[in-house]
Amino acid sequence: MKHPITETITQTADTVLLPALKQASEQSERAQHIKDFIQSQDAKIRELHEMGAGGLEVAGARSHMVDCFIRAAFLSAQERLSSKTPIKVSLTSVGGYGRGTLNPGSDIDLLFLLPVSSTKIPKLTEQLVQEMLYLLWDTGFKVGHATRSITECINEAKSEQQSKTALMDTRLIAGDQTLVDDFIRRFQRDCIQKQPEAFFELRRQDIRSRHRKYSHTVFLQEPHVKESCGGLRDYHNIIWVSQVERGTNDLEALVRERILTKTAYKEIVEAYDFIHRVRNELHYHTGRSTDILTLQLQGIVATNFQYPEKSILRRCESFMRDYYRHTRAIYNHTTSLMEIFQIEINENDAAKGWLRFLPKPKKKRVEIDGFVIRDGRIYPKTNDIFREEPHRLMRVFQECQLRNLTLGPQMRKLIKANWDLIDSDFRHNKANRETFRAMLERKGRVADTLRRMHRVGFLGRWMPEFGQLDCLVQHEFFHRYTADEHTLRCIEQLDALIDDDSRERAVYRKILTDLEDPYAIYLALILHDTGRAENVREHTDGSALLAARVCSRLKIRGARRSLLTFLVDHHLTFWRYATNKNLEDPEVIEEFAGIMRDPERLKALLVFTFADSNGTNEEAWSPWKETLMLQLFHSTLDFLKSGKDQYREDLAKEIQQLKKRTKNCLKEKYHEQLDTHFETMPKGYFRYRAPESIAIHVRAVRRFLIKEQKAEENFQESDFRWINRDDRGYTELVITTRNRPLLIEKVACALAASQINIIAADVYTRTDGITCDIFHVCTEDQQPVTQAATKKRVESTFSELIQQHEYNPKKFLKKKKNFLQRDPNEGGIPFPVRAFVNNHTSQQFTALEVQALDRIGLLHDIFLHIGHCGLATVHARICTEKGAAMDTIYVSTPDGAKVTDPEKIKQLESSIQRLVGFEHADE
């Protein structure tokens, strides 16, 4: 049955466009007629889309519209060039256009099929092809085209797989039907029916390489609707493979063969239609072929699709949950179909060749507990095994784990068909919970098991608390995956430690291997983000409540329950302390130790944090952040082992021993300056600082003092020392000079002017007024600063700045648009900016916590505003993720005290909030 809009398009093309093209004498006139036709018909199709039409309906209507004007142009051109004898050529569509689906920004791919070699193309045919192409170009279309004979097409298909798959979707638009019929017959015979195994292997390699590129998951924060896992290309691949393996591109035929269930078929069709609708919206909104569903575009699509939630974040969550659900359906079902075809190919290969004359060896087959094990897969012996014994639904995963098996396609279908058995009685059953515990106690072999459970929908039904995370979007810029995918990747990170014999991972591997109760940490990882589905302000609170519920259901008591709930409740604590607090402050270590309470909890939380961070995204666990984590770990471990008094006494002894070791690194001429350095520097400076590092600073001070003595009157001298830390991904910059107003602001300005990022900053002022400021800096692409010209430019800029009597940073700082910045009229997801003063983080200083869109010069502006408030910056923890700055800056009054004046706190907070745009942010 034809769609009303396609009938209207056809009628308009036949009665209006075709006569107009025949009457037009000039190419420009014909092009204008086609433009008018496209504009009027495309407006109707877009209106159809905006009214909620399906993706395939709209893409099909656009394809039909293009068919109609190309056919009209072809007929009019053919009549004009050869009115008596039709020109022997077939104009066909291939690729996506050949499938009869054309998204608004997609190119059109055409094949002019010839009865003769393209080297012998007749003059009239050549004129027809040229006129058609020029006409399409004049109307604004991007056209991929080829002019070939049938033999040339087949030779091209044999030599180039992309051409082969494009030609599999060949469809006649205008011209000689018999020529196309002949091509399809020969193409089927020579390209489809011959060597199907080789074609299958190439398709399998294509899928593997794409899936590897997109992290083998549909749950990316910003997916590619065409190429990502579960995208359009996965659907196309299975259609092509089905055409070769089964001789049909109709998936319903697979339902009739019982290869695909009716439910699976329905899910695939619905998903394919939904993704096309999303792609249509992306193309319409951007006016071009846009296939990456960015965070900003997610908000636009969700709003235009009229998701009912009031806030844009909630609309995005609903929309993306639908998107992930649909792409997962395509990903899982097409993966299963590829596996089924692979099994068939392997069985057919075994029956071919001279081996078929030999007695067939019996396949190794094991039957156990109603399961059949064959070729590394586990199958059901009958379709009633779970109805007969529901607890087999748990045991089948244990068999997979113990024997290193995968679920056969039939087993996956059968588990899904028996979801109703996973009820309250099943979840409270003692045998089931003991089997589950046994699986989680097998260190290094847990993640694959949980992935199998999750893929078939078992895990979320066995543990509904985790089930609520299914396809749940996390609107945090450092999270790359959905909540459920993030959780599984965390467990993969923990598993991977068992076989990782690298020195870099030794501390985490030892903790995990020595851990007496792996059940607690693996279960805690499963539950640590469950609170995200509870819509509570702090998800850790929700997770802790849900963890307590799970412990009650699974009868987890005593020390195991205590450790599990501790890990869930504090799974962000380690990260927050390490990246936000001054780890040189003994009070911070004492406070953190009070939370940990014993070394075993501390060790478990470290390895837990390692897995959680590495499961967030590839950049979350940088060398610099790992350094902070291990510094906090070792400091706290020392504190817990020795106690408060002993810890402080040990610190004092360490400083004396550090002085002796540093003296051994220096020549005698530096010893006097070394004594002064240890007498005048703040005690926090010496904590976790290597003798070689202090020696560098002592030499820098001496070098500065010599420069200062030689300098002209009123000239402000300084000394720069650049130390590359390639193993940590940054350069350590030591700046030695006299303390003066706006000093740190001028340092930040000089660095920002050369596009250098500040990762961390420690500001130390000796009692004699000499500052030894230490910055960890990197380039915009997160690399150490190695260019000599860049270093020289920074030093020159700073020297010019510190000579200024009136500070004017505008000369050096040019505003740079941040890629996360959005147009307030665009409807995208707002970035959650914030700025507030926290007097509980440190006992000695006041903490200013800032989350904002990062930009060159942001840190300079923050420092400048702090100075304008009459306060001093003493320490900074700088963290940048995907263009988002998350900084903690410690400030004090000019005399070094904590800021306690309520008016001063309000002034600082308001000033920074205005700076980062908090007043204009969406709540």
Secondary structure, DSSP 8 states (H G I E B T S, - for coil): ---HHHHHHHHHIIIIIHHHHHH--SHHHHHHHHHHHHHHHHHHHHHHHHTT--HHHHHHHHHHHHHHHHHHHHHHHHHHH-SSS----EEEE-HHHHTT---TT--EEEEEEESS-GGG--HHHHHHHHHHHHHHHHTT--EEEEEEEHHHHHHHHHH-HHHHHHHTT-EEEEE-HHHHHHHHHHHIIIIISS-HHHHHHHHHHHHHHHHHHTTT-S-BSS-BTTTSTTSHHHHHHHHHHHHHHHS---HHHHHHTTSS-HHHHHHHHHHHHHHHHHHHHHHHHHTS---B--HHHHHHHHHHTT---SSHHHHHHHHHHHHHHHHHHHHHHHHHHHHHHHHHHHHHHHTSSGGGGS------EEEETTEEEETTEEEESSTTHHHH-TTHHHHHHHHHHHHT-EE-HHHHHHHHHTGGG-SHHHHH-HHHHHHHHHHHTSTTSSHHHHHHHHHTT-HHHHSHHHHTTTT-----TT--B-HHHHHHHHHHHHHHHHH---GGGHHHHHHHHH-S-HHHHHHHHHHTTGGGGGT-SSHHHHHHHHHHHHHHHTT--HHHHHHHHHHHHTTTHHHHHHHHS-TT-HHHHHHHHHHH-SHHHHHHHHHHHHHHHHTT-TTSS-HHHHHHHHHHHHHHHHHHHH-HHHHHHHHHHHHHHHHHHHHHTS-GGGHHHHHHHHHHS-GGGGTT--HHHHHHHHHHHHHHHHHHHHS-TT---EEEEEEEEGGGTEEEEEEEEE--TTHHHHHHHHHHHTT-EEEEEE--B-TTSEEEEEEEEE-TTS-----HHHHHHHHHHHHHHHH-SS--GGGT------TT---TTT-------EEEEESSS-SSSEEEEEEEE--TTHHHHHHHHHHHTT-EEEEEE--EETTEEEEEEEEE-TTS-----HHHHHHHHHHHHHHHTGGGS--
